[in-house]
Amino acid sequence: MIPRVSILVLNWNGAKHLGRCLEAIQAQTYRDFEIILIDNASTDGSLDGVQARWPEIRLVRLEKNIGFAAANNLGAKTARGEWLALLNNDAFPEPTWLESLITAANQSRQYSFFSSRLMQASQPEIIDGTGDVYHVSGLAWPRERGYLVSWAHLQPGEVFSACAAAALYSRQAFLEAGGFDERYSSHHEDVDLGFRLRLMGHRCLYVPTAVVRHIGSASYGFESDLTVYQVQRNLIWTYVKDMPGGLFWRYLPAHLAANLIFMIYYTLRGKAGPVWRSKLAALSGLPEALRSRKIIQSRRSVILDDIDRAMEHGWFTPYRLGKEARKMSSPGSPQASI
């Protein structure tokens, strides 16, 4: 029997978290799914006993680590479900997570992909993300990360894109958009996919009742050299490929300013090597990015105003995120209206 949902779990040396993730999947109230576990050549024994305990899992063992993007694309191609539910191995969904997403998909057919409410696993009352924000400068971030849950959006609503740590995609839309860009390896690949889906006329709905406890960056670290390198490189490729028509030139000054600001920021934080290498790598990859742009923009079916309205415009918003999160996470702060 063909399942309605294919849950893709990507693992790389996730011995600390994988068992808890799989247990959380097995506790789901919605049961019409298959589990595809893609292992990126782990060496920590994280797969030991997995199939003995859960023989129904479809295990894909890769001989080398091909990255987040390519591994999930492989899983999507082998999946049988109408829907793809992506879940990181350090993400632990509440029992009604999948039921909430599928209910939203059934009731809101104008949407093709769906974002969960991510909570920090170590701090149960702190938000890890309520969908992804895309700024006109090309910067992107998880909405409301670091906020108290009382400040968060607790009603469903449209967001720019979904964090792929715990998201639901129409498999057809995912494949038609080309899946994740495998040159990215990881970081920003879900924002890039969300942008391409939007250009094709697809929309993303945030589902606040789809709750997932997330550790986050368990493999790479939040500000490791590799994370800085990939984020700072990939945000340039995303802007070049995806920002359409006149919006590209309108917001190019903001994009250039953001790159300069973060080059200075990371240099002062002792990460000059990874951030400067990232920009050189982005420049060397521009010819291929421009070739991709021709294909991506040829598929655009929405007007520029629709894309413009979906983006964040505040010039200083990206640079105040840390300050705002600290303010919103203060227990003494008044509750925001939602």
C-alpha positions as CSV (number, residue, x, y, z in Angstrom):
1,M,0.0,0.0,0.0
2,I,1.4,3.4,-1.0
3,P,1.7,5.7,2.0
4,R,0.4,9.3,1.9
5,V,3.5,10.7,3.6
6,S,7.2,9.9,3.3
7,I,9.2,11.0,6.3
8,L,12.8,11.7,5.3
9,V,15.3,11.5,8.2
10,L,18.8,12.5,7.4
11,N,21.5,11.2,9.7
12,W,25.2,11.9,10.0
13,N,26.9,10.7,13.2
14,G,23.7,11.3,15.1
15,A,24.2,8.6,17.8
16,K,23.2,11.1,20.6
17,H,19.8,12.0,19.0
18,L,18.7,9.6,16.3
19,G,17.0,7.1,18.6
20,R,14.9,9.8,20.3
21,C,14.0,11.2,16.8
22,L,12.8,7.8,15.6
23,E,10.9,7.1,18.8
24,A,9.1,10.5,18.4
25,I,8.1,9.5,14.8
26,Q,6.7,6.2,16.0
27,A,4.6,8.0,18.5
28,Q,2.8,10.0,15.8
29,T,-1.0,10.0,15.9
30,Y,-1.2,10.1,12.1
31,R,0.0,6.7,10.8
32,D,-0.2,6.8,7.0
33,F,3.5,7.2,6.4
34,E,6.8,5.5,5.6
35,I,10.2,6.3,7.1
36,I,13.2,6.7,4.9
37,L,16.4,7.0,6.9
38,I,19.3,8.4,4.8
39,D,22.7,7.9,6.4
40,N,25.5,10.2,5.2
41,A,28.3,7.6,5.9
42,S,28.2,7.8,9.7
43,T,31.1,6.5,11.6
44,D,29.8,6.7,15.2
45,G,27.7,3.6,15.2
46,S,24.4,5.6,15.2
47,L,22.8,2.9,12.9
48,D,23.6,0.0,15.3
49,G,20.4,-1.8,16.1
50,V,18.1,0.6,14.2
51,Q,16.7,-2.0,11.7
52,A,16.5,-4.6,14.4
53,R,14.3,-2.3,16.5
54,W,12.4,-0.7,13.6
55,P,12.4,-3.2,10.7
56,E,9.9,-1.2,8.7
57,I,12.4,1.7,8.2
58,R,13.8,2.0,4.7
59,L,17.5,2.5,5.3
60,V,19.6,4.2,2.6
61,R,23.4,3.9,3.5
62,L,25.6,6.2,1.5
63,E,29.3,5.4,1.1
64,K,30.3,9.0,1.6
65,N,28.8,12.2,3.1
66,I,27.2,13.9,0.1
67,G,25.7,16.8,2.2
68,F,22.2,17.7,3.5
69,A,20.9,18.9,0.1
70,A,21.9,15.9,-2.0
71,A,20.9,13.3,0.5
72,N,17.4,14.7,0.9
73,N,17.1,14.9,-2.9
74,L,17.9,11.3,-3.1
75,G,15.4,10.5,-0.4
76,A,12.7,12.5,-2.3
77,K,13.3,10.6,-5.5
78,T,13.0,7.2,-3.8
79,A,9.9,8.3,-1.7
80,R,6.5,7.0,-2.5
81,G,4.3,9.4,-0.7
82,E,2.3,12.4,-2.0
83,W,3.9,14.5,0.7
84,L,7.5,14.7,1.9
85,A,8.0,15.4,5.6
86,L,11.6,16.4,6.3
87,L,12.9,15.9,9.8
88,N,16.5,16.4,11.1
89,N,17.8,13.7,13.4
90,D,18.1,16.3,16.2
91,A,14.4,17.3,15.8
92,F,11.8,15.6,18.0
93,P,8.2,16.1,17.0
94,E,5.3,16.1,19.4
95,P,2.8,13.2,18.8
96,T,0.3,15.4,16.8
97,W,3.0,17.0,14.6
98,L,2.3,15.1,11.4
99,E,-1.4,15.1,12.0
100,S,-1.4,18.9,12.3
101,L,0.6,19.3,9.1
102,I,-1.6,16.9,7.1
103,T,-4.8,18.6,8.4
104,A,-3.4,21.9,7.3
105,A,-2.6,20.4,3.9
106,N,-6.1,19.1,3.5
107,Q,-7.8,22.3,4.6
108,S,-5.5,24.8,2.9
109,R,-5.0,23.5,-0.6
110,Q,-3.7,26.9,-1.8
111,Y,-0.5,26.1,0.0
112,S,2.1,23.6,-1.2
113,F,4.6,23.5,1.7
114,F,4.2,23.9,5.4
115,S,6.4,25.1,8.3
116,S,6.4,23.7,11.8
117,R,6.7,25.6,15.1
118,L,10.2,24.7,16.3
119,M,11.0,25.0,20.0
120,Q,14.4,24.8,21.6
121,A,14.9,21.3,23.0
122,S,17.0,22.6,25.9
123,Q,14.6,25.5,26.8
124,P,11.0,24.4,26.3
125,E,9.5,27.9,26.5
126,I,11.9,29.4,23.9
127,I,11.1,29.5,20.2
128,D,13.6,28.1,17.7
129,G,11.7,29.3,14.7
130,T,8.2,29.9,13.3
131,G,9.0,29.8,9.6
132,D,11.8,31.5,7.7
133,V,12.1,35.2,6.9
134,Y,13.8,36.4,3.7
135,H,15.1,40.0,3.8
136,V,15.5,42.1,0.6
137,S,19.3,42.2,1.2
138,G,19.5,38.4,0.8
139,L,19.8,37.6,4.5
140,A,17.4,35.1,6.0
141,W,16.7,33.9,9.5
142,P,14.2,31.8,11.5
143,R,11.3,34.0,12.6
144,E,11.1,34.7,16.3
145,R,14.1,32.6,17.3
146,G,14.9,33.2,20.9
147,Y,11.5,34.6,21.8
148,L,9.4,33.3,24.6
149,V,6.5,31.2,23.3
150,S,4.1,33.8,24.7
151,W,5.5,36.3,22.2
152,A,5.3,34.0,19.2
153,H,2.8,33.7,16.4
154,L,0.3,31.0,17.7
155,Q,-2.1,31.4,14.8
156,P,-1.5,29.9,11.4
157,G,-0.3,32.3,8.7
158,E,1.8,32.6,5.5
159,V,5.6,32.7,5.8
160,F,8.2,33.1,3.2
161,S,9.6,29.6,3.5
162,A,9.9,26.6,5.8
163,C,12.9,25.5,7.9
164,A,13.7,22.1,6.5
165,A,14.6,20.7,9.9
166,A,10.9,19.9,10.2
167,A,8.7,20.8,7.2
168,L,6.1,19.3,4.8
169,Y,6.4,19.7,1.1
170,S,4.3,18.5,-1.8
171,R,6.5,15.9,-3.4
172,Q,5.4,17.0,-6.9
173,A,6.2,20.6,-6.2
174,F,9.5,19.7,-4.6
175,L,10.6,17.7,-7.6
176,E,9.3,20.2,-10.1
177,A,11.4,22.9,-8.4
178,G,14.5,20.7,-8.7
179,G,14.7,20.0,-5.0
180,F,17.6,21.4,-3.0
181,D,20.5,23.0,-4.8
182,E,23.2,20.3,-4.2
183,R,26.0,22.9,-4.5
184,Y,24.9,24.4,-1.2
185,S,25.6,21.1,0.7
186,S,23.8,22.6,3.7
187,H,22.6,26.0,5.1
188,H,20.3,28.3,3.3
189,E,19.3,25.5,1.0
190,D,15.7,25.5,2.4
191,V,15.4,29.3,1.9
192,D,16.6,28.9,-1.7
193,L,14.1,26.1,-2.4
194,G,11.3,28.2,-0.8
195,F,12.2,31.1,-3.0
196,R,12.1,29.0,-6.1
197,L,8.8,27.5,-5.1
198,R,7.4,30.9,-4.6
199,L,8.5,32.1,-8.0
200,M,6.6,29.1,-9.4
201,G,3.4,30.2,-7.6
202,H,3.6,28.0,-4.5
203,R,3.0,29.3,-1.0
204,C,4.1,28.3,2.5
205,L,1.8,28.1,5.5
206,Y,3.1,28.2,9.1
207,V,1.3,25.6,11.3
208,P,1.7,26.5,15.0
209,T,0.2,23.3,16.3
210,A,2.9,21.2,14.5
211,V,5.4,21.4,17.4
212,V,8.9,20.1,17.2
213,R,11.7,20.2,19.8
214,H,14.9,21.1,18.0
215,I,18.5,21.0,19.2
216,G,19.8,22.8,16.1
217,S,23.2,22.7,14.4
218,A,24.0,19.5,16.2
219,S,26.3,18.4,13.3
220,Y,28.0,21.7,12.5
221,G,27.6,24.2,15.4
222,F,25.9,27.6,15.2
223,E,29.0,29.6,14.3
224,S,31.6,27.0,13.3
225,D,33.9,27.9,10.5
226,L,32.0,25.6,8.2
227,T,28.6,27.1,9.1
228,V,29.9,30.7,8.5
229,Y,31.5,29.6,5.2
230,Q,28.4,27.9,3.9
231,V,25.8,30.5,5.0
232,Q,27.9,33.5,3.7
233,R,28.5,31.8,0.4
234,N,25.0,30.4,-0.2
235,L,23.2,33.7,0.6
236,I,24.9,35.3,-2.4
237,W,24.0,32.4,-4.7
238,T,20.4,32.5,-3.6
239,Y,20.1,36.3,-4.2
240,V,21.8,36.0,-7.7
241,K,19.6,33.0,-8.8
242,D,16.3,33.9,-7.3
243,M,15.8,37.6,-6.9
244,P,13.6,38.4,-9.9
245,G,13.7,41.2,-12.5
246,G,13.7,44.8,-11.3
247,L,13.8,43.7,-7.6
248,F,17.4,42.4,-8.2
249,W,18.6,45.9,-9.1
250,R,16.4,47.7,-6.6
251,Y,17.8,45.8,-3.6
252,L,21.4,45.2,-4.9
253,P,22.8,48.0,-2.7
254,A,21.2,46.4,0.4
255,H,22.7,43.0,-0.7
256,L,26.2,44.5,-1.1
257,A,26.0,46.3,2.2
258,A,24.9,43.1,4.0
259,N,27.9,41.2,2.6
260,L,30.3,44.0,3.6
261,I,28.8,44.2,7.1
262,F,29.1,40.5,7.8
263,M,32.6,40.4,6.4
264,I,33.6,43.0,8.9
265,Y,31.6,41.4,11.7
266,Y,33.1,37.9,11.3
267,T,36.6,39.3,10.7
268,L,36.4,41.1,14.1
269,R,35.2,37.8,15.7
270,G,38.3,35.9,14.5
271,K,36.6,34.2,11.5
272,A,38.3,36.2,8.7
273,G,39.4,33.0,7.0
274,P,36.0,31.3,6.5
275,V,34.1,34.5,5.7
276,W,36.6,35.7,3.1
277,R,36.9,32.2,1.6
278,S,33.1,32.1,1.4
279,K,32.9,35.3,-0.7
280,L,35.7,34.2,-3.0
281,A,33.9,30.8,-3.5
282,A,30.6,32.6,-4.2
283,L,32.3,34.8,-6.8
284,S,33.9,31.8,-8.5
285,G,30.5,30.1,-8.6
286,L,28.7,33.1,-10.1
287,P,28.8,31.8,-13.8
288,E,26.9,28.6,-12.8
289,A,24.5,30.7,-10.6
290,L,23.7,32.9,-13.5
291,R,23.0,29.9,-15.7
292,S,20.7,28.6,-13.0
293,R,19.1,32.0,-12.9
294,K,18.0,31.8,-16.5
295,I,16.2,28.6,-15.9
296,I,14.6,29.7,-12.5
297,Q,13.4,33.0,-13.8
298,S,11.9,31.4,-16.9
299,R,9.6,29.4,-14.6
300,R,8.3,32.4,-12.7
301,S,4.6,32.6,-12.8
302,V,4.0,35.3,-10.2
303,I,4.2,39.1,-10.5
304,L,7.0,41.0,-8.8
305,D,4.7,42.6,-6.3
306,D,3.8,39.2,-4.9
307,I,7.4,38.4,-4.2
308,D,8.1,41.8,-2.9
309,R,5.3,41.7,-0.4
310,A,6.5,38.3,0.9
311,M,10.0,39.7,1.9
312,E,11.1,41.7,4.9
313,H,12.1,45.3,4.1
314,G,13.3,46.9,7.3
315,W,16.9,48.2,6.6
316,F,18.1,47.6,10.1
317,T,15.9,44.5,11.0
318,P,18.6,41.9,10.3
319,Y,21.1,43.7,12.5
320,R,18.8,44.0,15.5
321,L,17.8,40.3,15.7
322,G,19.9,39.5,18.7
323,K,18.8,42.5,20.7
324,E,15.1,41.9,19.9
325,A,15.4,38.2,20.9
326,R,16.9,39.1,24.2
327,K,14.2,41.6,24.9
328,M,11.4,39.1,23.9
329,S,12.9,36.3,26.0
330,S,12.8,38.3,29.2
331,P,10.2,36.8,31.5
332,G,9.3,40.3,32.6
333,S,8.4,41.6,29.2
334,P,4.7,42.3,28.4
335,Q,3.1,39.7,26.1
336,A,2.8,40.7,22.5
337,S,-0.5,40.7,20.7
338,I,-0.7,37.8,18.2
